[in-house]
Amino acid sequence: MSARTMPAIALALALAAACDDSPVAPADRPPPDPVEGLTAEESVALFRGITRLSFADADALHPGSLVIECPKGGQMELIETIEEFQADAGSPEMDVAFTILPTQCQLRSEGNLFTVDGDPSLRVDMHLETGTLGFRKVVYITGTITGDLNWQLHLRSGACPVAGTLDAWASVVPDYDSHGSGYFTGSVCGHEVKIDTSELLQPPPFPS
């Protein structure tokens, strides 16, 4: 065999070997990670955003139905009932219940742009009674916030159950240095939280 034919034979053998080898299938790709829920910080931002929008009006108590346009699109309906009565001691008291029903409500809170829908809604039940704190006249507020919301944030989405209690006070006379203090304590989107609600507390309308 001449030296000239050697390269040709070697090439033919290499091609034959290549044809005999079965192609190796690439390894199966791992399944995508499951959609993550909101972090504790994002959950607090969602809660603050939706409640801040609900209490945005300085006259936060308005019986009946009210539709609020959300800052980035969509809307939110508030359905409220108010019962006023006199306590045994003669001081005025008030029971307030309202439903927060967002529909494709887009809002920005703490750097996050949420789209929120009611699933079915949030419900706020509050009891208000007058009292004194030092030398000022205040309204003491106790109640609950419960319900479920659907949320979207970037490419994530999910459900957010909410359940907890509200304990707060608000100054009857406007005082911009200290208009009130309060906390919501409970669960938001699966995270145990204690959220400062001071920024939500405006002097509420109250019978004199």
N, C-alpha and C positions, 0 to 999 in steps of 0.2 A: 504494500500500500504506500502510495507516494505521500510525501509530506504535505502535498497540496490538498489531498482529500481529507486530511485529518480534521481541519476546522469544520468542514461541512458535516462530517459524521458526528462530531461533538455537538454541533448545533442541533442536529436532528434528534439525538438522544435527549438533549435538554428539553426540547419541545415536547417529546413524547412523555417524558417524566412529568412535565408540567400539566399535560392533558390528563394523565392518569390520576393526579392528586385531586381529591375532592375539595372543592372550595370550603373554607372554614367560615361558617356563619358568624357574624359579629355577635358578641355577647348581648343578651337582651338588656335593653336600657332599664334602669330601675324605675319603678312607677313614680310619678311626680309626687312631691310632698303634699300632704293634705292641706286644704285651705286653712290658714291659721286664723284664729279668732283675734279679737282686739287685745292688746296688752293692757295692763292695769292703767297705765298713763293715758292710753287712747280711750279706754272706757270712761275714765273720769272726764276727759275732754268732751266726749259725746254727751255725757250726762249734763255737764255744765253748759254746753252749747244749746241743747234742747230746752233746758229749764230757763236759761238766761233769755232765750227768745220768748218763752211763755210769759215771763215776768217783765218783759221789756217796758211795758207801759207803766208809768209812774202810778196810775190808777189801775193796779194789777187786778182788781176784783171787778168784774163786769158780768153780771148774771145774763144768761142767755147764750147765744152762739156768736162767736166772733172768728173771722177768718183773717189770719196774719200771713202776709207775703214773706216768704223766706228770702234771706239776703242774696243768695246765688241762684234762685229759681225754686219752683214748687211752692207749696203753701202748707199751713198748719191751721187746723180748726180747733178752737177752744170751746168746750161746752161746759157751762158753769151753773151751779145752783148755790144759792146763799140763803141761810136761815138765820135770822137775827132774833135774839130773845134776851130776857133779863135773868141774871143769875139770882139765886136765893138771897144774896146779899144786896141785890139791887143794881149791881154793875152790869154793863152790857156785855154780851158774849155773842159769838158768831160761829156757825159751822159752814164751812165752804168745801164744796166738792167740785172738781173740774177734771174733764177728760182732755188729754192732749193727743190729737190725731193728725200726724204729719202725712203728707202725700208728696212723694218725690221732693222732699224738703232738703234743699242744699244749703249747708251752713258751714262756715269756717270757725273752728275752735282750737285754740292753742296750736296753730300751724297745720291742722288737719282739715281737709275738705270732705265732709261727710254728706252722703245722700241718705235720708232717713225716711222710712215708711212705718206707719203704725201696724203692728201685728199682735193684737189689734190696736193697742194704744197704751198710753200711760194714764193712770188715774191718781189724782192727788186729793187726799182727804185731810182737811185741817180744822182744828178747833182754835179759835182766837178769843182771848179774854184780856181785859185791861188789868193793869196793875202798876206798881211803881218799882223803879230801880234807882236807888239813891234818891235824888231830887227830881228825877224825870218821870214822866208818864209814859208807859210802854205798853205794847201789846205782846203777850206771850203766845207763842204759836207751837202747837204740837200736832203731829199727824203722821201720815204714811204716804209713801209714793210707791206704787206697784204697777206692773204691767210688762209688756213686751214690745220691742221695736225691731225692725229689720234695718240693717245698715249696709252701706257700701263705702269702701275706702280704698282708693286706687284699684287694684285688681282683686281685692278681697271683698267678701261679703259674708253676712251671717245674721244670726238672731241675737238679741241682747235682752235677756230677762232682767227686770229691775224689781227689787223688793227691799224696803227699809223704812226707817223712821226719821222724822224731821223734828228737831227740837231747837227752837230759836226764840229770839225776842227782837222787836223792832220799835224804834222810837216813834211816838205819835207825832211829835213836833219835829220837822225836818232838822237834822243835825248832820252836816256833811262830814264832820270829823268822826262821828261814831253813830251811824244810823241804825246799827243793829248787829247782832251776832247769832250764828247758828250753825248746825251741822246736820248733814244727812248721813246716817250710819246704816250700813246694810250691804247688799250685794248688787253689783252692776256688771253685767256681761260675764258673770262667773267669778268676779273678783270681789273679795271683801274690802270695803272701802269706808273711809270716814272723810267726807267732803265738806269743806268750809263753804257755807251758803251765804256768807255775810253780804256778798255783792248783789244777791237777789232781793234783799230786804229793803223795801222802800216803805215810808210811812203809809200803812194801809188805811183806806177809808173805814171809819168805825163810827157807830152811832154815839152821839155825845150824851 
